[in-house]
Amino acid sequence: MMNLNSPLFDRIRSKPNAEEVRAEQEPVCQHPACRRKGEFRAPKGRDHEGEFYLFCLEHVKEYNQSYNYFAGMTDAAVQSYQKDALTGHRPTWNISVTGAGLGAESKVDAATLLRAKLERLRRAREAAAAEARVRPVGKAALKALEALGLDETADKALVRRRFKELAKRLHPDLNEGDRSREEKLRAIIDAYNYLKTVGLA
């Protein structure tokens, strides 16, 4: 007869059934009273960065519709958060800029300087694009562009992209050894090389 008070009896373990093992391995939906598989992550909130709930598809949709990262924050706190987001929530320092002939220092914050720099870059790009549109193209260059199926408005990036596309389409190694379009491929390579020499590719 087995002694139920024996310390050996406490150490006896039964083998778990397959359903219990699967339940331990598969996460369950964390919505109350739901026993479906919890395979979709949902963020816990602002004070729990990197932590997630696990829900089934139905409950993750329901959770996402009501989720608000800024819940409980005042309008001023939300605006402050958005301002800090411009710099990736990293600290910034004011930069002193001495005005020419002003004899005084004006403080310019980093975000304003960054916006000004981006605006200058945008203007420079637009000017370069406008110049490229009106640049004179010689007859030989125009003929080379036509060989690639392009006109004088094509920029360098488009010329390169078109050349690669045509080279792949016509190269024998990429077409099961078909050499019937080799002449066309040579013409395209010559046209592209010429465009490179004149700075159009």
ChimeraX attribute file (.defattr): number of C-alpha atoms within 10 A of each C-alpha:
attribute: neighborCount
match mode: 1-to-1
recipient: residues
	/A:1	3
	/A:2	6
	/A:3	8
	/A:4	9
	/A:5	8
	/A:6	9
	/A:7	9
	/A:8	9
	/A:9	11
	/A:10	9
	/A:11	8
	/A:12	8
	/A:13	7
	/A:14	6
	/A:15	8
	/A:16	8
	/A:17	8
	/A:18	9
	/A:19	9
	/A:20	11
	/A:21	11
	/A:22	10
	/A:23	12
	/A:24	10
	/A:25	9
	/A:26	13
	/A:27	17
	/A:28	17
	/A:29	23
	/A:30	17
	/A:31	16
	/A:32	6
	/A:33	7
	/A:34	13
	/A:35	14
	/A:36	17
	/A:37	16
	/A:38	20
	/A:39	16
	/A:40	17
	/A:41	15
	/A:42	17
	/A:43	16
	/A:44	15
	/A:45	16
	/A:46	12
	/A:47	8
	/A:48	9
	/A:49	9
	/A:50	9
	/A:51	12
	/A:52	13
	/A:53	17
	/A:54	20
	/A:55	25
	/A:56	20
	/A:57	16
	/A:58	11
	/A:59	19
	/A:60	20
	/A:61	14
	/A:62	11
	/A:63	16
	/A:64	11
	/A:65	9
	/A:66	8
	/A:67	14
	/A:68	11
	/A:69	13
	/A:70	13
	/A:71	10
	/A:72	9
	/A:73	11
	/A:74	10
	/A:75	10
	/A:76	9
	/A:77	12
	/A:78	15
	/A:79	12
	/A:80	11
	/A:81	14
	/A:82	13
	/A:83	13
	/A:84	14
	/A:85	11
	/A:86	11
	/A:87	12
	/A:88	9
	/A:89	11
	/A:90	8
	/A:91	7
	/A:92	11
	/A:93	9
	/A:94	11
	/A:95	13
	/A:96	12
	/A:97	11
	/A:98	12
	/A:99	10
	/A:100	8
	/A:101	6
	/A:102	8
	/A:103	8
	/A:104	11
	/A:105	12
	/A:106	13
	/A:107	12
	/A:108	13
	/A:109	13
	/A:110	15
	/A:111	14
	/A:112	10
	/A:113	12
	/A:114	11
	/A:115	11
	/A:116	12
	/A:117	12
	/A:118	12
	/A:119	12
	/A:120	12
	/A:121	12
	/A:122	12
	/A:123	12
	/A:124	12
	/A:125	12
	/A:126	12
	/A:127	12
	/A:128	11
	/A:129	14
	/A:130	11
	/A:131	11
	/A:132	17
	/A:133	13
	/A:134	10
	/A:135	11
	/A:136	11
	/A:137	16
	/A:138	11
	/A:139	9
	/A:140	13
	/A:141	22
	/A:142	17
	/A:143	17
	/A:144	22
	/A:145	24
	/A:146	14
	/A:147	18
	/A:148	20
	/A:149	13
	/A:150	16
	/A:151	16
	/A:152	18
	/A:153	14
	/A:154	16
	/A:155	15
	/A:156	15
	/A:157	11
	/A:158	14
	/A:159	21
	/A:160	17
	/A:161	12
	/A:162	16
	/A:163	21
	/A:164	14
	/A:165	12
	/A:166	16
	/A:167	17
	/A:168	13
	/A:169	13
	/A:170	20
	/A:171	19
	/A:172	16
	/A:173	10
	/A:174	11
	/A:175	12
	/A:176	8
	/A:177	9
	/A:178	12
	/A:179	13
	/A:180	11
	/A:181	13
	/A:182	13
	/A:183	10
	/A:184	15
	/A:185	20
	/A:186	14
	/A:187	14
	/A:188	23
	/A:189	18
	/A:190	14
	/A:191	21
	/A:192	23
	/A:193	15
	/A:194	17
	/A:195	21
	/A:196	15
	/A:197	10
	/A:198	12
	/A:199	10
	/A:200	21
	/A:201	19
